[in-house]
Amino acid sequence: MNTETKEKLSPFHTTILVHMIQTGVMALILPQLLAETFGTNGWITVLGFGLIATINILLIGAVYKLGKGRSIFQILEQSIPKFMLVPVYLALAIVWSMLGCMAGKEYILIFQMYAFPTTDPMEFKFIMDLLVFWLLTKGLYNITKASTVFFGLFVWMFLLLFFFYTDFSWSRLTPFLFKGGHFTYLESMDIYSSLLGYEVVLLMFAYTNKKTKFVKSVLIGNGMTTLTYSYLSIVTFGVFSLEQLKNKAFPVLEMLAYIRFPFMERMENLLYGFVLFTVLFSILMYEWCALEVLKQIFPKLKANFLAFIVMLTCFLIAYIPKTLNEVGDWLSTLSMIESGIAFGLPILLLVVLMFQKMGRSPAHE
Amino acid sequence: MNRLPISLLAILMLVVLPGCDYRILERIGFTYAASYDAAPQNQVEITVSIPRAEPTIKVKRELHSAIGQSSKDARIKFANETDLLLVNGQIRVLLYSEALARKDLSNEINSILRDTSISPLVKITLVNGNAKELLSKNYKQHLSTDKYINRLLEKSSSNHRIPRTTLYEFERDYYDDGIDPIAPILKEAGEDIAVDGIALFQDYKYIAKISNRDALLFSILRGKFKKGDMSLVLSRGEDGSSSEYIMFTSVLSNRKVHVERRAGGTIHVTINANFKGSVHEYIGNKKLSVDAQRHEVESKVSEIMTESANRLVKQLQLHKVDSLGIGIHVRNSMSYEAWKKLNWREEYQKVEIECKLHFKAKDYGKIR
């Protein structure tokens, strides 16, 4: 057996990991989506979305508390026969592995708009998947440690936002609240999906103990993401005019292109490379979830072999969507399902727990 | 453990992968500057200047030009003439002839906006005359022309002789509904290139020009800035020679716009600009060290500047170009619905704009 079941997550690592899973490619598009959907001062809504995510996390926290730290598999399998759960597990595994896979492909396709446009994107995907695979085989505890290191490599980029203070103008934000946007549920789901990632913690119950201060750490991680996203959005809204922002496919990349040092210009390719660190963890953790679920279906198979199968399937499926728009559509659909899972799964678990409690209480009497 | 195969694989990848996208620096033509001129039948003539760094040849830069339907179309044509692989990543300056800009620049601007390789920091500039000639000519006492233009623009915008107009700013002001874009104008002046003034746009269409003389005044009215210098004739003597003259530098300026709705529905805008500077030259009979006399000079400067500012604003209103961004402040003073109902382009002419400029001499040099 591997040692990770004995080692438990520390609060700090958990917070960083949640933050790293949440931040991803969607951050590059987020301000545009906000401008399109909500119009003027759309950045404020990020806080609202953050609140929804917080409620969702509290829901997960309730499962954690009521389940007394048992893993969701233990909770489910206690009340529901395994043969009924297998299709559910399989569906979850598919959604999660695809989500990771598409996020990776999206990152690569965006990267290729700026660099190496003629290289086959699957070559990059191969290297990326290899990295994900290696991390995947190391187990959760090592993943969290790696994420802390990668967080350090990535977080300094935040300071780059200082570059925009000279061009930031409050009057460009306008005093109007949510005017000139075109609200659709679909797009607001897309915006919400940029905060997704926290639901992964549902599968981490077994890796925690009291010292993890699980719910609190996850909430802090989500708070960090919400605040960074709001800050990023407010800067973007003050630097670009509203209509301009609506017209930009990747406003944040455009901002990176704007950064210029006396000794170097046009370094968005380089900077964009750093975004990989956080994208990598979004991918990695979704694949990890898929792996965890598959382990339940195939308890006899070796974890590393399963990981290999997951990554191979992902790699092969990544061949199907070829263009940025196709990948975007896949990603939208998957994130929508994922939002459903994020809320649905804890609610299901709570219902199951409630039944278990009801079933158990008479027995005590 | 299985460390060895993994490290071997990693090394193999490092060795093999750089071959994937094979490029040699000397064989890439980094376009540095490009010019656009109007050509017959709605076509454009594009010229690009590409610096060359081959030690074996004397040529410092390569020039190519072609006429085509669009900029990319022309590009494909002159790509046939060069042995270099042309890339846009290092473009610093885009020059458009006034004639082309008077028609409309939207096609040209949109095409560069879509190109991911073009930096948002590329400078948008108009040329009084033929842009191709300006770019093709070699100016003896200066650097290679493309670099010369780039540095000239950078220097001039840093001391506010011209506004800083990068693609980012140009596009931003185009899309903002309360301000119109601007761009500097260059012209050929014998053996040099000179700044000719500031071009005022309505959307992507060039409408009018501010002369060089009013450039700093324009900057003061447009917003907060540091650095810049200005000379002013305060009064003329009997025989026409200037009897009182002042030159100040290191100007620090700050602008406040106040919007007010007067009875009858007219919009009244007050632009309050405070600017400070160090007096470097003063010809006249007042003693700057004496407070009262210095204040007299200051108020004289303020008065003259206010007068020119009001004249300048009238000129802008006449051409229906809101290059100062007054619309932003009017917009922010009213409700969204009211602003959308207002046709700002038309209303702008009717707005009463009053400029109040206040000058303060921060110091007056080494002479008392």
HADDOCK unambig.tbl for C-alpha pairs under 7 A between the chains (distance, minus, plus):
assign (segid A and resid 113 and name CA) (segid B and resid 116 and name CA) 6.79 0.50 0.50
assign (segid A and resid 114 and name CA) (segid B and resid 116 and name CA) 6.21 0.50 0.50
assign (segid A and resid 114 and name CA) (segid B and resid 117 and name CA) 6.52 0.50 0.50
assign (segid A and resid 116 and name CA) (segid B and resid 21 and name CA) 6.66 0.50 0.50
assign (segid A and resid 119 and name CA) (segid B and resid 20 and name CA) 6.97 0.50 0.50
assign (segid A and resid 119 and name CA) (segid B and resid 21 and name CA) 6.73 0.50 0.50
assign (segid A and resid 171 and name CA) (segid B and resid 328 and name CA) 6.95 0.50 0.50
assign (segid A and resid 174 and name CA) (segid B and resid 332 and name CA) 5.73 0.50 0.50
assign (segid A and resid 175 and name CA) (segid B and resid 332 and name CA) 5.88 0.50 0.50
assign (segid A and resid 176 and name CA) (segid B and resid 336 and name CA) 6.35 0.50 0.50
assign (segid A and resid 240 and name CA) (segid B and resid 172 and name CA) 5.98 0.50 0.50
assign (segid A and resid 241 and name CA) (segid B and resid 172 and name CA) 5.60 0.50 0.50
assign (segid A and resid 241 and name CA) (segid B and resid 175 and name CA) 6.35 0.50 0.50
assign (segid A and resid 241 and name CA) (segid B and resid 176 and name CA) 5.31 0.50 0.50
assign (segid A and resid 242 and name CA) (segid B and resid 176 and name CA) 6.85 0.50 0.50
assign (segid A and resid 243 and name CA) (segid B and resid 175 and name CA) 5.36 0.50 0.50
assign (segid A and resid 243 and name CA) (segid B and resid 176 and name CA) 6.63 0.50 0.50
assign (segid A and resid 244 and name CA) (segid B and resid 172 and name CA) 6.11 0.50 0.50
assign (segid A and resid 244 and name CA) (segid B and resid 175 and name CA) 5.31 0.50 0.50
assign (segid A and resid 257 and name CA) (segid B and resid 119 and name CA) 6.33 0.50 0.50
assign (segid A and resid 257 and name CA) (segid B and resid 120 and name CA) 6.73 0.50 0.50
assign (segid A and resid 258 and name CA) (segid B and resid 120 and name CA) 5.95 0.50 0.50
assign (segid A and resid 258 and name CA) (segid B and resid 121 and name CA) 6.24 0.50 0.50
assign (segid A and resid 266 and name CA) (segid B and resid 119 and name CA) 6.68 0.50 0.50
